[in-house]
Amino acid sequence: MSVTLPPPIQTFFAATNTEDRAAFLSAFTPDGTIDDWGRDFHGHDALGHWNDTENIGTHTRFEVTAITSPTPNTHVVTAMVTGGGFNGPSHFTFTLAGSQITRMTITA
């Protein structure tokens, strides 16, 4: 299944799959937030740490299977996750501001 994603969300998934830390961080605003199952990481330093220990650092790979867009700036992406950490389906809710992600929330 081919899923078309807004550019900053595509950048997030592609950067993770190719282990490109700089591209990963560029997808987020400087004050961006990741809510990983209730644990908040705020700002590029915290996002970089999360990425290094729980995303690219565990060789995570995503296969996007669906997207819905309840509002123009909110997108819910379903993806299969594999790698050295969590494995299984997850939902990622993205809030965008212009060409970057301001918030990403990860849930089951």
SVG drawing of the C-alpha trace seen along z (x, -y; Angstrom):
<svg xmlns="http://www.w3.org/2000/svg" viewBox="-12 -28 34 34">
<polyline fill="none" stroke="black" stroke-width="0.4" points="0.0,0.0 1.3,-3.4 0.5,-6.2 1.1,-9.9 2.3,-11.8 2.7,-15.6 6.4,-16.5 7.4,-16.9 5.8,-13.5 7.5,-11.9 10.8,-13.4 10.3,-11.9 9.6,-8.4 12.3,-8.5 14.9,-9.8 14.2,-7.1 14.3,-4.4 17.6,-5.6 19.0,-6.5 19.6,-10.2 19.7,-12.0 20.0,-15.5 17.0,-15.0 15.0,-13.5 15.5,-16.7 14.9,-19.0 11.3,-17.6 10.5,-19.2 10.2,-22.8 12.9,-23.8 10.3,-23.6 8.7,-20.4 7.4,-17.7 7.2,-13.9 4.6,-12.2 5.8,-8.6 3.0,-6.7 2.7,-9.5 6.4,-10.4 7.0,-13.9 10.2,-15.0 10.4,-18.7 12.9,-20.7 15.6,-19.4 18.0,-18.3 15.3,-16.0 14.1,-14.9 17.7,-14.0 18.1,-12.0 14.8,-10.1 15.9,-9.5 19.3,-8.2 17.9,-5.8 14.5,-4.8 14.3,-5.4 17.3,-5.5 19.4,-4.2 17.4,-1.0 17.4,-0.7 13.7,-1.3 12.0,-0.9 8.5,-2.0 6.1,-0.7 3.3,-3.2 0.0,-1.6 -2.6,-4.4 -3.2,-8.1 -6.3,-10.1 -6.4,-13.9 -9.1,-15.0 -8.0,-18.7 -5.7,-20.3 -2.8,-20.4 -3.5,-17.1 -2.7,-13.8 -3.0,-10.3 -0.6,-7.7 -0.8,-4.0 2.5,-2.1 4.1,1.2 7.2,0.8 10.2,3.1 13.7,2.9 15.5,3.4 12.9,1.8 9.1,1.9 7.7,4.0 4.1,4.0 1.4,1.6 1.3,-2.0 -0.6,-5.2 1.3,-8.5 -0.7,-11.7 1.1,-14.6 0.4,-18.3 2.0,-20.5 2.9,-24.2 3.9,-25.1 6.7,-22.8 7.5,-21.2 6.1,-19.0 5.2,-20.7 3.9,-17.6 3.9,-13.8 2.0,-11.5 2.6,-7.8 -0.2,-5.4 -1.4,-1.8"/>
</svg>
